[in-house]
Amino acid sequence: MKMTFPKNPQEVQYFYSPISVLFGIGAISQLGVEAKRLGATKALIVTDKGVVESGLAQDAIEALEAEGIRFMVFDEVEPEPPIRVVDECTKRLKSDQFDIVVGLGGGSVIDTAKAASVLITNDRPISAYFGIDLIEKRGLPKIFIPTTAGTGSEVSRVSIVTDEKEMVKKALFSNFLLADVAIVDPLLTLSMPLTLTADSGIDALVHAIEAYVSKKATRFSDLLALEAIHLIGRSISKAYAKGQDVEARSNMAFASLIAGMAFSSGGLGAVHALAYPLGTEFHLPHGRSNAIMLPHVMEFNLIGNAEKFSDIAKALGEKTEHLSIRESAIRAAEIVKQILNEVSVPFKLKEYDIKQEAIPTLVEGAMKQTRLFAVNPRDLREEDLQEIYQRAW
């Protein structure tokens, strides 16, 4: 039988994921086994001081020791990781001849570990690799273990770092950034404080929603994104209300995982573009910045794909049988606002002491993220950004 191939390469849909994913209660106990399987003898655990002080690193250390794998800890990662931290981590990898990188922490930690793992085998500075598929050589083997349920970085092919000179976030995209093994253990998220539970959970919801309505969405990303939205809708408030609720925490950890896979293939959009300046200019955490902008961008975007926003409302638990597509699409943003209220996340800029006079600066910052506009379901002009920030204020 003669095969028919797509005439347009864009008709081919891509799906990106780590080589292996371990998910479940106690999964971190397999870290040493997986590292040994990858041929590791000496591991650098990349993390931050908060993870170390909380005791979460101890399980990782014990798992490595059980398999006779030597290790050191680099705990200097900062939020929204600056390039200088990535460079320092890379120097540590080179100086002590490690043969595997273990990223243990939130998105900033894992993004740092990703970048450092490839910079050690690629000769040019990190600035040479900002963009899509510019990294030339595979890096060190890497295992990523999230301690939050939100970023999905453990399964994505992107690393986001902050250029402090230009005060802008920049991205590296490459299959060489994908984990050899991602280990997701919901027990590591039980100790997350209320604020982090809310911020990281909404971050995962943003990933799922943006991937689902993206112009680059695929069958793969749609399946994963919609299930993530469903799980977050039924679990985020429970995890916030009762931090030791293992079922809710497991649902959120799994939702974050599959939302990360969804946006790796489907892409992100205007929520992230408008959120980034809130981090660089006002030092708001990434998840909180996304949360603030989410309902306002949804309201702007819904005419671009009302059918999918209607699906989102249904996935979040709305009874849509007696509503028109447009009515249920509008409800999607309203339900998101309700969820934000339940987890005590204000979504007005003035509630964060951001002055109205700062809006032009925010617009200027968002205009540096035009790569995210291309897949957004509605085109964006500079005056649109002004309007969205004004609504958010």
C-alpha positions as CSV (number, residue, x, y, z in Angstrom):
1,M,0.0,0.0,0.0
2,K,1.4,3.4,-1.0
3,M,1.8,5.8,2.0
4,T,0.6,9.4,1.8
5,F,3.0,11.8,3.4
6,P,2.0,15.3,4.6
7,K,2.8,18.0,2.0
8,N,3.3,20.5,4.8
9,P,5.8,19.5,7.5
10,Q,3.7,21.5,10.0
11,E,1.1,18.8,9.7
12,V,3.5,16.4,11.6
13,Q,2.8,16.6,15.3
14,Y,5.7,16.3,17.8
15,F,5.6,14.9,21.3
16,Y,8.5,15.4,23.7
17,S,9.1,13.6,27.0
18,P,11.9,12.3,29.2
19,I,13.3,8.8,28.5
20,S,11.8,7.5,31.7
21,V,9.3,8.8,34.2
22,L,8.8,7.3,37.7
23,F,5.7,8.5,39.5
24,G,4.3,7.4,42.8
25,I,4.6,7.4,46.6
26,G,8.2,6.8,47.6
27,A,9.5,7.0,44.1
28,I,12.6,9.0,45.2
29,S,13.9,5.8,46.8
30,Q,14.8,4.7,43.2
31,L,17.1,7.6,42.6
32,G,20.3,5.6,43.3
33,V,19.1,2.6,41.2
34,E,18.3,4.9,38.2
35,A,21.6,6.8,38.6
36,K,23.6,3.6,38.6
37,R,21.7,2.3,35.6
38,L,22.9,5.5,33.8
39,G,26.5,4.6,34.7
40,A,26.9,7.2,37.4
41,T,29.6,7.1,40.0
42,K,29.6,10.7,41.2
43,A,26.6,13.0,41.3
44,L,26.1,16.7,41.8
45,I,22.8,17.4,43.5
46,V,21.7,20.8,42.3
47,T,19.2,22.4,44.7
48,D,18.6,25.4,46.9
49,K,19.0,26.2,50.5
50,G,15.3,25.9,51.2
51,V,15.2,22.3,50.0
52,V,18.3,21.4,52.1
53,E,17.0,23.1,55.2
54,S,13.6,21.4,54.9
55,G,15.3,18.0,55.0
56,L,14.0,17.0,51.5
57,A,17.5,16.4,50.2
58,Q,18.1,13.7,52.8
59,D,16.0,11.1,50.9
60,A,18.0,11.7,47.7
61,I,21.3,11.5,49.6
62,E,20.3,8.2,51.2
63,A,19.1,6.7,47.9
64,L,22.5,7.6,46.3
65,E,24.5,6.2,49.2
66,A,22.6,2.9,49.1
67,E,24.0,2.3,45.6
68,G,27.5,3.5,46.5
69,I,27.3,6.7,44.4
70,R,29.4,9.6,45.6
71,F,27.9,13.0,45.7
72,M,28.2,16.7,46.4
73,V,25.5,19.3,46.9
74,F,25.3,22.6,45.0
75,D,22.6,24.6,46.9
76,E,23.2,28.1,45.5
77,V,20.2,28.2,43.1
78,E,18.2,31.5,43.3
79,P,14.6,32.1,42.2
80,E,14.2,33.0,38.5
81,P,17.8,31.7,38.1
82,P,20.3,34.3,36.8
83,I,22.8,33.4,34.2
84,R,25.6,33.8,36.8
85,V,24.2,31.0,39.0
86,V,24.0,28.7,36.0
87,D,27.7,29.6,35.2
88,E,28.7,28.9,38.8
89,C,26.9,25.5,38.7
90,T,28.7,24.6,35.5
91,K,32.0,25.5,37.0
92,R,31.3,23.1,39.9
93,L,30.4,20.3,37.5
94,K,33.7,20.8,35.6
95,S,36.0,21.2,38.7
96,D,35.0,18.0,40.4
97,Q,34.4,15.8,37.3
98,F,30.8,14.7,38.1
99,D,29.2,12.2,35.7
100,I,25.5,12.9,36.4
101,V,23.4,15.9,37.4
102,V,20.5,15.5,39.9
103,G,18.1,18.4,39.9
104,L,16.1,18.4,43.2
105,G,13.7,21.3,43.8
106,G,11.3,23.6,42.0
107,G,11.4,25.0,38.5
108,S,14.3,27.3,39.1
109,V,16.5,24.5,40.4
110,I,15.6,22.1,37.6
111,D,16.1,24.8,34.9
112,T,19.6,25.5,36.4
113,A,20.5,21.8,36.4
114,K,19.3,21.5,32.8
115,A,21.4,24.4,31.5
116,A,24.5,23.4,33.4
117,S,24.3,19.8,32.2
118,V,24.7,20.9,28.6
119,L,27.0,23.8,29.1
120,I,29.7,21.5,30.4
121,T,29.8,19.7,27.0
122,N,29.2,22.7,24.8
123,D,32.0,25.2,24.5
124,R,30.3,28.5,24.0
125,P,28.6,30.7,26.6
126,I,24.9,30.2,27.4
127,S,24.0,33.3,25.4
128,A,24.9,31.4,22.2
129,Y,22.2,28.8,22.9
130,F,19.2,31.0,23.6
131,G,16.6,29.9,21.0
132,I,15.3,26.7,19.5
133,D,17.6,23.7,19.0
134,L,20.9,25.6,19.1
135,I,22.6,23.3,21.6
136,E,25.1,21.2,19.7
137,K,26.0,18.3,22.0
138,R,24.3,16.1,24.5
139,G,25.1,17.0,28.0
140,L,25.7,14.9,31.1
141,P,23.0,12.4,32.1
142,K,20.4,14.0,34.3
143,I,17.7,13.0,36.7
144,F,15.1,15.6,37.8
145,I,13.0,15.4,41.0
146,P,10.5,18.1,41.6
147,T,9.6,19.2,45.2
148,T,6.7,21.4,44.0
149,A,3.7,20.6,41.9
150,G,3.6,23.3,39.3
151,T,6.4,24.0,36.9
152,G,6.5,20.7,35.0
153,S,10.1,21.5,34.3
154,E,11.2,17.9,35.1
155,V,9.6,16.7,31.8
156,S,10.0,19.8,29.5
157,R,12.7,20.6,26.9
158,V,13.1,24.2,28.0
159,S,15.2,26.0,30.5
160,I,14.3,29.6,31.5
161,V,17.0,31.8,32.9
162,T,17.2,35.5,33.8
163,D,19.5,37.9,32.0
164,E,20.2,40.4,34.7
165,K,21.9,42.9,32.4
166,E,18.8,43.2,30.2
167,M,16.3,42.4,32.9
168,V,14.6,39.8,30.8
169,K,14.0,36.1,30.9
170,K,15.5,34.0,28.1
171,A,14.9,30.4,27.0
172,L,16.9,27.5,25.7
173,F,14.9,24.8,23.8
174,S,16.5,21.5,23.0
175,N,15.8,17.8,23.3
176,F,19.2,17.6,25.0
177,L,17.5,19.3,28.0
178,L,15.1,16.5,28.4
179,A,15.7,14.3,31.5
180,D,17.0,10.8,31.2
181,V,14.8,10.1,34.2
182,A,12.1,12.2,35.9
183,I,11.2,11.1,39.4
184,V,7.9,12.5,40.7
185,D,7.2,11.6,44.3
186,P,4.0,13.3,45.7
187,L,5.3,12.9,49.3
188,L,8.0,15.5,48.5
189,T,5.2,18.1,48.1
190,L,3.4,17.5,51.5
191,S,5.5,20.1,53.3
192,M,4.8,22.9,50.7
193,P,3.5,26.0,52.6
194,L,0.1,27.4,51.6
195,T,1.4,30.1,49.4
196,L,3.7,27.8,47.4
197,T,0.8,25.3,47.1
198,A,-1.4,27.9,45.6
199,D,1.2,29.5,43.3
200,S,2.7,26.3,42.0
201,G,-0.8,24.7,41.5
202,I,-2.0,27.7,39.5
203,D,1.2,27.6,37.5
204,A,0.4,24.1,36.4
205,L,-3.2,25.2,35.5
206,V,-1.7,28.0,33.3
207,H,0.5,25.5,31.6
208,A,-2.4,23.2,30.8
209,I,-4.8,26.0,29.7
210,E,-2.2,27.7,27.5
211,A,-1.2,24.4,25.9
212,Y,-4.8,23.5,25.2
213,V,-5.7,26.7,23.5
214,S,-2.4,27.1,21.7
215,K,-2.3,27.4,17.9
216,K,0.4,24.7,18.1
217,A,-1.7,22.3,20.1
218,T,-1.6,18.7,19.1
219,R,-3.6,15.5,19.8
220,F,-0.9,14.6,22.3
221,S,-1.0,18.0,24.1
222,D,-4.8,18.2,24.1
223,L,-5.2,14.9,25.8
224,L,-2.7,15.7,28.5
225,A,-3.7,19.3,29.0
226,L,-7.4,18.6,29.4
227,E,-6.8,15.9,32.0
228,A,-4.4,18.2,33.9
229,I,-7.1,20.9,34.0
230,H,-9.7,18.3,35.3
231,L,-7.3,17.1,38.0
232,I,-6.4,20.6,39.1
233,G,-10.0,21.7,39.2
234,R,-10.9,19.0,41.6
235,S,-7.8,18.9,43.7
236,I,-6.0,22.3,44.1
237,S,-8.4,23.6,46.7
238,K,-8.2,20.4,48.7
239,A,-4.4,20.4,48.6
240,Y,-4.5,24.0,49.8
241,A,-7.1,23.3,52.6
242,K,-5.3,20.2,53.9
243,G,-1.7,20.0,53.0
244,Q,-1.4,16.3,54.2
245,D,-4.1,15.1,51.8
246,V,-2.0,12.6,49.9
247,E,-4.7,12.0,47.3
248,A,-5.0,15.7,46.5
249,R,-1.2,16.1,46.5
250,S,-0.8,13.1,44.2
251,N,-3.4,14.5,41.8
252,M,-1.6,17.9,41.7
253,A,1.8,16.3,41.2
254,F,0.5,14.2,38.3
255,A,-1.4,17.1,36.8
256,S,1.8,19.2,36.9
257,L,3.7,16.4,35.3
258,I,1.3,15.9,32.4
259,A,0.8,19.7,32.0
260,G,4.6,19.9,31.6
261,M,4.4,17.4,28.8
262,A,1.5,19.2,27.2
263,F,3.2,22.6,27.0
264,S,6.5,21.0,25.8
265,S,4.6,20.0,22.7
266,G,1.8,22.5,22.5
267,G,3.6,25.6,23.7
268,L,2.7,28.5,25.9
269,G,1.1,31.9,25.3
270,A,0.3,35.4,26.4
271,V,-0.1,34.6,30.1
272,H,3.6,33.8,30.3
273,A,4.5,36.8,28.2
274,L,2.7,39.2,30.4
275,A,3.7,37.5,33.6
276,Y,7.5,37.6,33.0
277,P,7.9,41.4,33.6
278,L,6.1,41.0,36.9
279,G,9.0,38.7,38.0
280,T,11.9,40.8,36.5
281,E,10.6,44.2,37.5
282,F,8.8,43.5,40.8
283,H,10.3,40.2,41.8
284,L,7.0,38.4,42.1
285,P,7.3,34.6,42.0
286,H,6.7,33.0,38.6
287,G,3.6,31.1,39.7
288,R,2.1,34.1,41.3
289,S,2.8,36.3,38.3
290,N,1.0,33.7,36.1
291,A,-1.9,33.5,38.5
292,I,-2.5,37.2,38.4
293,M,-2.6,37.4,34.6
294,L,-4.4,34.2,33.9
295,P,-8.1,35.3,34.1
296,H,-7.5,38.6,32.4
297,V,-5.7,36.9,29.4
298,M,-8.4,34.2,29.3
299,E,-11.1,36.9,28.9
300,F,-9.1,38.6,26.1
301,N,-8.3,35.3,24.3
302,L,-11.7,33.5,24.4
303,I,-13.0,34.9,21.1
304,G,-9.9,33.2,19.5
305,N,-11.1,29.7,20.4
306,A,-14.4,29.7,22.3
307,E,-14.9,26.0,21.7
308,K,-11.8,25.1,23.6
309,F,-12.5,27.6,26.4
310,S,-15.9,25.9,26.7
311,D,-14.1,22.6,27.0
312,I,-12.0,24.1,29.8
313,A,-15.1,25.2,31.7
314,K,-16.5,21.6,31.5
315,A,-13.1,20.1,32.6
316,L,-13.2,22.5,35.6
317,G,-16.6,21.0,36.6
318,E,-19.1,23.5,35.0
319,K,-22.4,22.1,33.8
320,T,-22.4,23.3,30.3
321,E,-25.3,21.3,28.8
322,H,-27.7,24.3,28.8
323,L,-25.2,27.0,27.9
324,S,-24.1,28.2,24.5
325,I,-20.4,27.7,23.6
326,R,-19.8,31.4,24.2
327,E,-21.6,31.4,27.5
328,S,-19.6,28.4,28.8
329,A,-16.3,29.9,27.4
330,I,-17.0,33.0,29.5
331,R,-17.6,30.7,32.5
332,A,-14.1,29.3,32.2
333,A,-12.5,32.5,33.3
334,E,-15.1,33.0,36.0
335,I,-14.4,29.5,37.5
336,V,-10.6,30.3,37.4
337,K,-11.3,33.5,39.4
338,Q,-13.3,31.4,41.9
339,I,-10.4,29.0,42.3
340,L,-8.0,31.9,42.8
341,N,-10.2,33.2,45.5
342,E,-10.4,29.8,47.2
343,V,-6.6,29.6,47.4
344,S,-6.2,33.2,48.5
345,V,-4.5,34.5,45.4
346,P,-5.4,38.1,44.5
347,F,-5.5,38.7,40.8
348,K,-5.3,42.5,40.7
349,L,-2.0,44.2,40.3
350,K,-2.8,47.0,42.8
351,E,-3.1,44.4,45.5
352,Y,0.7,43.9,45.1
353,D,1.5,47.6,45.5
354,I,2.2,47.9,41.8
355,K,1.3,51.4,40.7
356,Q,-0.8,52.1,37.6
357,E,2.1,54.2,36.4
358,A,4.2,51.0,36.0
359,I,2.0,49.7,33.2
360,P,4.1,51.1,30.4
361,T,7.1,49.4,31.9
362,L,5.2,46.1,32.0
363,V,4.1,46.5,28.4
364,E,7.7,47.2,27.4
365,G,8.8,44.0,29.1
366,A,6.1,41.9,27.7
367,M,6.9,43.1,24.2
368,K,10.3,41.4,24.6
369,Q,8.5,38.0,24.8
370,T,6.9,38.1,21.3
371,R,8.0,34.5,20.7
372,L,5.0,33.6,23.0
373,F,2.5,35.7,20.9
374,A,2.8,33.4,17.8
375,V,0.9,30.5,19.3
376,N,-1.6,32.6,21.4
377,P,-5.2,32.1,20.2
378,R,-5.6,35.8,19.6
379,D,-3.1,38.2,18.0
380,L,-1.6,40.8,20.3
381,R,-0.7,44.4,19.7
382,E,1.1,46.8,22.0
383,E,-2.3,48.5,22.8
384,D,-3.8,45.1,23.7
385,L,-1.1,44.5,26.3
386,Q,-1.9,48.0,27.7
387,E,-5.6,47.1,27.9
388,I,-4.9,43.7,29.6
389,Y,-2.6,45.2,32.2
390,Q,-5.1,47.9,32.8
391,R,-7.9,45.4,33.4
392,A,-5.5,43.4,35.7
393,W,-4.6,46.6,37.6
